[in-house]
């Protein structure tokens, strides 16, 4: 069973930066899609950014120009570079990956990002 291990969350002041990472636990795992979503208290989980195996990306309007998603296929890792952070970016961030072989989606356990004003 593939597990996604996230890291990089924490507490940062408004205007600061954080970099999230998410690595698949199985080296033979191949993902055709990788993405990040977030869930703030009392709200639904929303897509933040996604990237295909070909490198095509998409972003939520609220993070365009501030966040950058990237991937390292050799390391089965997806990254989320977050700049100019705002208090409204505070949430638990979840990575997800879709298996190229089974098309099943896998989710990470979530990492807390807190932006203070």
ABEGO torsion letter per residue (X at the ends): XBBBBBBGBEBBBBGBBBBBBBBBABAABBBABBBBBBBBBGBBBBBABBBBAAGBBBBBAAABGABBBBBBAAAGBBBBBBBGBBAAABBBBBBBBBBAAAGBBBBBAEBBBBBBX
